[in-house]
Amino acid sequence: MTGPSPGVAAAVEGELRLLDPLVRASTELLDQVLHPDYREVDTTGRHWDRATIINSLISGRAPRPGQLTASRMHGTQLAEELVHLTFDTEAKGKRAHRSSLWRLTDAGWLLYYHQATPFAVAPAQD
């Protein structure tokens, strides 16, 4: 049995770094993870570009979900320089399905695109 490709492993490591509140509050650390052409669609459907999301995160204007926990993380190497990750997060009872594209650059693997879709857990069927 083999483990994930080096690209998938790097993307998973990057996503886990982005869950860290210290990373989310540091321009320098965000610069190390976000691609220059980064784009995001958040759980409300709002579109963000790299500069706007960094400014919002470090200024404290971005929503503060609290401690995020990730589960069901799965990665696929789509091409030599492209990885797709899917996973779920939960914070303060709010859940989201997440999808990210990571691109290999001269600086390493950087988050290129991210989208989050809120979801509710279906009640158990009797």
C-alpha distance (Angstrom), angle and dihedral (degrees) to the residues before:
residue distance angle dihedral
M1 . . .
T2 3.77 . .
G3 3.77 129.2 .
P4 3.78 127.6 -128.4
S5 3.79 120.3 -60.7
P6 3.81 116.0 -94.9
G7 3.82 88.6 -105.6
V8 3.80 93.4 53.6
A9 3.82 90.7 45.8
A10 3.83 90.5 51.4
A11 3.82 92.2 48.0
V12 3.81 91.9 49.7
E13 3.80 89.8 49.3
G14 3.82 89.9 49.9
E15 3.81 93.0 49.8
L16 3.78 91.0 50.0
R17 3.81 89.7 50.3
L18 3.80 89.4 53.4
L19 3.81 90.3 56.7
D20 3.82 88.8 61.8
P21 3.84 111.3 99.3
L22 3.84 89.8 -145.4
V23 3.80 90.9 58.8
R24 3.81 91.7 45.1
A25 3.83 89.6 54.7
S26 3.82 97.7 49.1
T27 3.80 125.6 81.1
E28 3.80 89.9 -162.6
L29 3.81 93.7 53.1
L30 3.81 93.8 43.0
D31 3.82 88.6 51.2
Q32 3.81 87.6 59.1
V33 3.81 92.9 55.3
L34 3.84 108.9 31.4
H35 3.81 121.3 77.7
P36 3.85 115.6 -126.3
D37 3.84 88.5 -114.0
Y38 3.82 94.5 45.1
R39 3.81 117.6 155.7
E40 3.81 131.1 179.6
V41 3.78 139.6 -172.0
D42 3.81 109.0 -158.6
T43 3.81 130.7 -153.4
T44 3.82 91.1 -84.6
G45 3.81 93.1 52.7
R46 3.81 92.8 -106.9
H47 3.81 116.2 147.8
W48 3.81 118.9 -133.6
D49 3.78 132.6 -172.5
R50 3.80 124.4 -154.6
A51 3.80 98.3 -96.4
T52 3.80 93.8 45.9
I53 3.79 95.2 48.7
I54 3.82 93.0 46.6
N55 3.81 92.3 48.2
S56 3.80 91.7 47.4
L57 3.79 93.8 47.6
I58 3.80 97.1 48.0
S59 3.81 94.4 41.3
G60 3.79 92.8 51.6
R61 3.83 92.8 -120.0
A62 3.80 93.4 114.0
P63 3.78 116.4 90.9
R64 3.81 111.4 -87.4
P65 3.78 105.8 -141.1
G66 3.79 93.0 -179.7
Q67 3.77 122.4 -131.6
L68 3.81 108.6 -2.2
T69 3.77 119.4 -151.8
A70 3.79 121.0 -162.3
S71 3.79 128.2 -150.1
R72 3.79 140.2 168.4
M73 3.82 92.6 30.5
H74 3.79 112.1 179.5
G75 3.78 128.5 172.9
T76 3.78 134.9 -165.1
Q77 3.79 126.4 -169.5
L78 3.82 101.6 -134.9
A79 3.80 95.4 179.1
E80 3.78 137.6 -12.0
E81 3.80 90.5 -83.5
L82 3.83 101.5 29.4
V83 3.82 132.9 73.0
H84 3.81 127.9 -179.9
L85 3.82 118.4 -154.1
T86 3.78 127.8 -171.8
F87 3.79 125.3 -173.3
D88 3.78 143.9 141.5
T89 3.79 128.1 -115.5
E90 3.77 133.8 -163.2
A91 3.81 130.2 -165.7
K92 3.78 127.3 163.5
G93 3.82 90.6 -11.9
K94 3.81 94.0 -53.3
R95 3.79 116.5 120.4
A96 3.79 132.4 -163.8
H97 3.79 136.7 -175.9
R98 3.80 106.7 -136.4
S99 3.78 133.8 -159.6
S100 3.80 125.1 -172.6
L101 3.78 136.7 -179.4
W102 3.80 117.5 -151.1
R103 3.82 122.2 -164.9
L104 3.77 127.6 -159.4
T105 3.82 111.1 -126.4
D106 3.79 135.6 167.6
A107 3.83 85.6 -89.5
G108 3.83 92.5 53.0
W109 3.80 131.0 -104.3
L110 3.82 112.1 -12.8
L111 3.78 131.6 -177.5
Y112 3.81 107.1 -107.5
Y113 3.83 103.2 172.6
H114 3.80 135.8 7.5
Q115 3.80 132.9 -177.6
A116 3.80 129.6 -178.4
T117 3.79 126.3 -164.6
P118 3.81 119.6 -169.8
F119 3.79 118.7 -130.1
A120 3.77 139.6 176.9
V121 3.77 124.8 -138.7
A122 3.78 109.6 -109.9
P123 3.80 113.7 -119.7
A124 3.80 115.2 -104.3
Q125 3.79 114.9 -91.7
D126 3.83 116.2 -125.4
